[in-house]
Amino acid sequence: MTVQVEKVQHLLDEMNLQALIIKSKANKTYLESLTGSGVWLLITKQTKYAFMDGRYVAEAQQKMSDFQIEMVFQGTYLQAIIKKLTALQIDNIGFEDRAFSIQEYQLLQADEHHFEPLGNHLALIRAIKTDAELAKMKAACQLTDTAFAQLLLHIKAGVSEKWLLGQLYAIIFGLGADGMAFDPIIASGIRGAMPHGRATDKLIQEGELVTIDFGIILAGYQSDMTRTVAIGQPSVAMKRVYETVKAAQQLGIDSLQVGTLAADNHNIVADFITDRGYGDYFNHGLGHGMGIGDGELPVLNAKSPDQLQVSMVMSCEPGIYIPDLGGVRIEDDVVVTKDGPVVLNETTKTLLVL
């Protein structure tokens, strides 16, 4: 039994439940299950059940030997699980309310069993990484560093953002990544003022800054890194923006201490950027939790209730985005330790002039 399974089964006692229904890709990954939409999990104190159709059985028999496989031949996966709950005489069940559709929720409401929404309980469990998880995340960040170093050889005036995107995909898969964690962001020149500017046919030009934000998936765990580089000498104005973001990011990293409030971490950086005269141009949170998927905790923004704990991993990614001028963002993945924050990326943050 893995540490992850033990943590999830411990939640049964905490919430006075007899079983948990798992549907989301993130939590299936966490429990080392197949993650296809046709796989649902039922976790009890004694057994882990995996409900699936014939498309997944052969692979599940190889990769999920510690699960009891339940074939679903007719009806929905949820209906099959409810039938199993009745057979097991289980009455109190937790379910991933944030992953369920309206129709699935209505089916639970109409049933005689008691179903308890899990809210963010599983996300809180996932937020505290084991040593094995941290090792996987470090490996993902190392591959990301290597990929970026190789991508630098292709960044030059005259190539398009889309062409550069194609090179990035080839590089990360060539290095052995399992996939991209999200659609990469490549924004050059004035498009750098778009925090989530996807690659276009725009040609990169001399004197522009190029922001590249990407992450990979390796062994189920994700990385997320952003660097902004210059094609030739940038303007004095953009150099000042870059140095402000660089200093703000280091301030943010230094603030990621055990017991601090995520809202305070964000506000420290936001206040610094405001003092430098760019307060109107920092328009998102300082960062977000990292791990296996979307919705990872903690959330680092001005309204976050989260408190940092040992072995949490998060991004630290302040940015300044000035319309009709451009933008800069610098991002690393950081683990909170009892001795202070540790950055998992090793790529330089000195402004690279290519």
C-alpha positions as CSV (number, residue, x, y, z in Angstrom):
1,M,0.0,0.0,0.0
2,T,1.4,3.4,-1.0
3,V,1.6,6.4,1.3
4,Q,-0.9,8.2,-0.9
5,V,-3.5,5.4,-0.4
6,E,-2.9,5.4,3.3
7,K,-3.5,9.2,3.4
8,V,-6.7,8.9,1.5
9,Q,-7.9,6.0,3.6
10,H,-7.1,8.0,6.8
11,L,-9.6,10.6,5.5
12,L,-12.3,8.0,5.9
13,D,-11.8,8.0,9.6
14,E,-11.5,11.8,9.8
15,M,-14.8,12.3,8.0
16,N,-16.6,9.3,9.5
17,L,-17.0,7.7,6.0
18,Q,-16.9,4.1,4.8
19,A,-15.8,4.7,1.2
20,L,-14.7,7.4,-1.3
21,I,-15.7,7.7,-4.9
22,I,-12.9,9.0,-7.1
23,K,-13.5,10.4,-10.6
24,S,-11.0,13.2,-11.3
25,K,-7.8,12.6,-13.3
26,A,-5.7,14.3,-10.7
27,N,-6.8,12.0,-7.8
28,K,-6.7,8.9,-10.0
29,T,-3.1,9.9,-10.8
30,Y,-2.4,10.4,-7.1
31,L,-3.6,6.9,-6.3
32,E,-1.5,5.4,-9.2
33,S,-4.5,4.4,-11.3
34,L,-5.2,4.6,-15.0
35,T,-6.7,8.0,-15.6
36,G,-9.0,7.6,-18.6
37,S,-12.6,8.9,-18.3
38,G,-13.8,5.3,-18.4
39,V,-12.1,4.5,-15.0
40,W,-13.7,5.3,-11.7
41,L,-12.4,4.3,-8.3
42,L,-14.1,3.2,-5.1
43,I,-11.8,3.3,-2.0
44,T,-12.8,1.5,1.2
45,K,-10.8,0.8,4.3
46,Q,-10.1,-2.7,3.1
47,T,-10.1,-2.7,-0.7
48,K,-9.5,-0.5,-3.7
49,Y,-12.0,-1.1,-6.5
50,A,-11.5,0.1,-10.1
51,F,-14.6,0.3,-12.3
52,M,-14.0,0.3,-16.0
53,D,-15.1,-1.0,-19.4
54,G,-13.2,-3.4,-21.7
55,R,-11.0,-0.7,-23.2
56,Y,-8.9,-0.5,-20.0
57,V,-8.8,-4.0,-18.6
58,A,-5.6,-5.3,-20.2
59,E,-3.6,-2.3,-19.2
60,A,-5.2,-2.2,-15.7
61,Q,-4.2,-5.9,-15.2
62,Q,-0.6,-4.8,-15.8
63,K,-0.5,-1.5,-13.9
64,M,-3.2,-1.8,-11.2
65,S,-2.6,-5.2,-9.7
66,D,-3.4,-4.0,-6.2
67,F,-6.9,-2.9,-7.4
68,Q,-9.9,-5.2,-7.6
69,I,-11.1,-4.6,-11.2
70,E,-14.9,-4.4,-11.7
71,M,-16.1,-4.6,-15.3
72,V,-19.0,-2.3,-16.3
73,F,-21.1,-3.9,-19.0
74,Q,-24.2,-1.8,-18.9
75,G,-25.4,1.4,-17.3
76,T,-23.1,4.1,-16.0
77,Y,-20.0,3.7,-13.9
78,L,-21.7,5.5,-11.1
79,Q,-24.7,3.2,-11.2
80,A,-22.3,0.2,-11.0
81,I,-20.6,1.8,-8.0
82,I,-23.9,2.4,-6.2
83,K,-24.8,-1.3,-6.8
84,K,-21.5,-2.3,-5.3
85,L,-22.1,-0.1,-2.3
86,T,-25.4,-1.8,-1.7
87,A,-23.8,-5.2,-1.9
88,L,-21.1,-4.2,0.6
89,Q,-23.7,-2.6,2.9
90,I,-21.9,0.7,2.9
91,D,-24.0,3.7,3.7
92,N,-21.7,6.7,4.2
93,I,-19.7,7.7,1.2
94,G,-17.6,10.7,0.2
95,F,-17.6,11.8,-3.4
96,E,-15.6,14.4,-5.5
97,D,-18.4,17.0,-5.8
98,R,-16.2,19.3,-7.9
99,A,-15.7,16.5,-10.5
100,F,-19.3,15.3,-10.8
101,S,-21.8,16.5,-13.4
102,I,-25.3,17.8,-12.6
103,Q,-26.8,14.5,-13.8
104,E,-24.4,12.5,-11.6
105,Y,-25.2,14.7,-8.6
106,Q,-28.9,14.2,-9.1
107,L,-28.4,10.4,-9.2
108,L,-26.8,10.6,-5.8
109,Q,-29.6,12.8,-4.4
110,A,-32.2,10.3,-5.5
111,D,-30.3,7.3,-4.0
112,E,-30.9,5.9,-0.5
113,H,-27.2,6.0,0.5
114,H,-25.7,9.1,2.3
115,F,-23.2,10.9,0.0
116,E,-20.9,13.5,1.5
117,P,-19.1,16.1,-0.7
118,L,-15.4,16.0,-0.2
119,G,-14.8,19.7,-1.1
120,N,-11.0,20.3,-1.1
121,H,-10.1,17.6,1.4
122,L,-8.3,15.5,-1.2
123,A,-6.5,18.6,-2.6
124,L,-5.3,19.4,0.9
125,I,-3.9,15.8,1.2
126,R,-2.2,16.1,-2.2
127,A,-0.7,19.5,-1.2
128,I,1.8,17.9,1.3
129,K,4.2,16.0,-0.9
130,T,6.1,12.8,0.1
131,D,9.8,12.5,-0.4
132,A,9.1,10.3,-3.4
133,E,6.8,12.9,-4.9
134,L,9.4,15.7,-4.4
135,A,12.0,13.6,-6.2
136,K,9.7,13.2,-9.2
137,M,9.0,16.9,-9.2
138,K,12.7,17.7,-9.1
139,A,13.3,15.4,-12.0
140,A,10.5,17.2,-14.0
141,C,12.1,20.5,-13.3
142,Q,15.5,19.2,-14.3
143,L,14.1,18.1,-17.6
144,T,12.4,21.5,-18.0
145,D,15.8,23.2,-17.4
146,T,17.4,21.1,-20.1
147,A,14.6,21.7,-22.5
148,F,14.9,25.4,-22.1
149,A,18.6,25.4,-22.6
150,Q,18.1,23.5,-25.9
151,L,15.3,25.9,-26.9
152,L,17.6,28.9,-26.5
153,L,19.5,27.7,-29.6
154,H,16.4,28.2,-31.7
155,I,15.3,31.6,-30.4
156,K,16.3,34.3,-32.9
157,A,14.9,37.2,-34.9
158,G,13.0,36.1,-38.0
159,V,11.4,32.9,-36.6
160,S,7.7,32.8,-35.7
161,E,6.3,32.1,-32.3
162,K,4.5,29.0,-33.7
163,W,7.7,27.7,-35.2
164,L,9.4,28.1,-31.8
165,L,6.5,26.3,-30.2
166,G,7.1,23.4,-32.6
167,Q,10.7,23.2,-31.6
168,L,9.7,23.1,-27.9
169,Y,7.4,20.2,-28.4
170,A,10.1,18.3,-30.3
171,I,12.6,19.0,-27.6
172,I,10.6,17.9,-24.6
173,F,9.5,14.7,-26.1
174,G,13.0,14.0,-27.4
175,L,14.2,14.3,-23.8
176,G,11.6,11.8,-22.6
177,A,8.8,13.9,-21.2
178,D,5.4,12.2,-21.0
179,G,3.6,15.4,-22.2
180,M,3.1,19.1,-21.8
181,A,1.5,20.2,-18.5
182,F,-0.5,22.9,-20.4
183,D,-0.5,24.7,-23.7
184,P,2.8,26.7,-23.7
185,I,2.8,30.5,-23.7
186,I,5.2,32.2,-26.2
187,A,4.6,35.9,-26.5
188,S,7.1,38.3,-28.1
189,G,7.3,42.1,-28.3
190,I,4.1,43.9,-27.4
191,R,2.3,40.6,-27.1
192,G,4.3,40.0,-24.0
193,A,1.7,42.2,-22.3
194,M,-0.7,39.3,-22.6
195,P,0.0,37.0,-19.5
196,H,-1.4,34.0,-21.4
197,G,-0.5,34.9,-24.9
198,R,-0.4,31.7,-27.0
199,A,2.0,31.4,-29.9
200,T,1.0,33.0,-33.2
201,D,2.4,33.5,-36.7
202,K,4.1,36.7,-35.5
203,L,7.8,36.9,-36.3
204,I,10.2,37.6,-33.5
205,Q,12.1,40.8,-34.1
206,E,15.4,42.3,-33.0
207,G,15.1,44.3,-29.8
208,E,12.1,42.5,-28.5
209,L,11.6,40.5,-25.3
210,V,10.2,37.0,-25.6
211,T,8.3,35.4,-22.7
212,I,8.2,31.6,-22.7
213,D,6.0,29.8,-20.1
214,F,5.9,26.0,-20.3
215,G,5.8,22.9,-18.1
216,I,6.1,19.2,-18.7
217,I,4.7,16.0,-17.2
218,L,7.1,13.3,-16.1
219,A,5.9,10.2,-14.1
220,G,2.6,11.9,-13.5
221,Y,4.1,15.1,-12.0
222,Q,4.2,18.5,-13.5
223,S,6.7,21.4,-13.8
224,D,6.0,25.0,-14.6
225,M,8.7,27.5,-15.5
226,T,8.7,31.0,-17.2
227,R,11.7,32.9,-18.5
228,T,11.8,36.1,-20.5
229,V,14.8,36.6,-22.9
230,A,15.9,39.5,-25.1
231,I,16.6,39.3,-28.8
232,G,19.4,41.9,-29.1
233,Q,19.6,44.8,-26.7
234,P,16.1,45.7,-25.2
235,S,15.0,49.2,-24.5
236,V,16.0,50.9,-21.2
237,A,12.3,50.9,-20.2
238,M,12.0,47.1,-20.6
239,K,15.4,46.5,-18.9
240,R,13.9,48.3,-15.8
241,V,10.8,46.2,-16.0
242,Y,12.9,43.0,-16.1
243,E,15.0,44.0,-13.1
244,T,11.9,44.9,-11.2
245,V,10.3,41.5,-11.9
246,K,13.5,39.7,-11.1
247,A,13.8,41.4,-7.7
248,A,10.1,40.9,-7.0
249,Q,10.3,37.2,-7.7
250,Q,13.3,36.8,-5.4
251,L,11.4,38.7,-2.7
252,G,8.5,36.3,-3.2
253,I,10.6,33.2,-3.0
254,D,12.3,34.4,0.2
255,S,8.8,34.9,1.7
256,L,7.7,31.3,1.2
257,Q,8.3,30.2,4.8
258,V,6.6,27.6,6.9
259,G,3.5,29.1,8.6
260,T,3.2,32.2,6.4
261,L,-0.2,33.1,4.8
262,A,-0.4,32.8,1.0
263,A,-2.2,36.1,0.9
264,D,0.7,37.8,2.7
265,N,3.2,36.2,0.3
266,H,1.3,37.7,-2.6
267,N,0.9,41.1,-1.0
268,I,4.6,41.5,-0.2
269,V,5.4,41.1,-3.9
270,A,2.4,43.3,-5.0
271,D,3.4,46.1,-2.7
272,F,7.0,46.0,-4.0
273,I,5.9,46.2,-7.6
274,T,3.5,49.0,-6.7
275,D,6.4,50.9,-4.9
276,R,8.4,50.6,-8.1
277,G,5.6,52.3,-10.1
278,Y,4.1,49.2,-11.8
279,G,1.2,48.3,-9.5
280,D,-1.4,48.7,-12.3
281,Y,0.5,46.2,-14.4
282,F,0.7,43.1,-12.1
283,N,-2.7,41.6,-12.6
284,H,-2.7,38.0,-11.3
285,G,-1.7,36.0,-8.2
286,L,1.8,35.4,-7.2
287,G,1.5,31.6,-7.8
288,H,-0.3,28.4,-7.4
289,G,0.2,24.9,-6.0
290,M,2.1,22.4,-8.1
291,G,1.8,18.6,-8.4
292,I,-0.2,16.4,-10.6
293,G,-2.9,18.6,-12.1
294,D,-5.2,21.6,-11.9
295,G,-6.5,22.8,-8.6
296,E,-3.4,22.2,-6.6
297,L,-3.0,24.0,-3.3
298,P,-1.9,26.4,-2.0
299,V,-3.3,29.3,-4.0
300,L,-1.1,32.5,-3.7
301,N,-3.3,35.6,-4.2
302,A,-4.6,38.4,-2.1
303,K,-7.8,36.5,-1.1
304,S,-6.2,33.1,-0.4
305,P,-7.0,31.5,3.0
306,D,-4.1,29.0,2.6
307,Q,-1.2,28.7,5.0
308,L,2.2,27.3,3.9
309,Q,3.3,24.0,5.3
310,V,6.4,21.8,5.0
311,S,6.6,19.9,1.7
312,M,4.1,22.1,-0.2
313,V,5.3,23.0,-3.7
314,M,4.2,26.1,-5.5
315,S,5.0,28.4,-8.4
316,C,6.3,31.9,-7.8
317,E,5.6,33.9,-10.9
318,P,5.2,37.7,-10.6
319,G,4.9,39.6,-13.9
320,I,4.5,43.1,-15.2
321,Y,2.4,43.6,-18.4
322,I,2.3,47.0,-20.0
323,P,-0.1,47.4,-23.0
324,D,1.6,48.5,-26.3
325,L,5.0,48.0,-24.7
326,G,5.4,44.4,-23.6
327,G,5.8,42.3,-20.5
328,V,8.1,40.2,-18.3
329,R,7.4,37.2,-16.2
330,I,9.8,35.0,-14.3
331,E,8.6,31.7,-12.7
332,D,10.1,28.9,-10.7
333,D,8.7,26.0,-8.7
334,V,9.5,26.2,-5.0
335,V,9.2,23.6,-2.2
336,V,8.7,24.8,1.4
337,T,11.1,23.2,3.9
338,K,11.6,23.7,7.6
339,D,14.9,25.4,6.7
340,G,13.3,27.7,4.1
341,P,12.3,27.7,0.5
342,V,14.1,25.6,-2.1
343,V,13.9,26.4,-5.8
344,L,13.6,23.3,-7.9
345,N,14.6,25.0,-11.2
346,E,18.2,25.9,-11.9
347,T,17.8,28.0,-15.1
348,T,19.5,31.4,-14.7
349,K,17.3,34.5,-14.1
350,T,19.9,36.9,-15.4
351,L,18.5,38.6,-18.5
352,L,19.8,36.6,-21.5
353,V,20.5,38.7,-24.6
354,L,20.4,36.3,-27.6
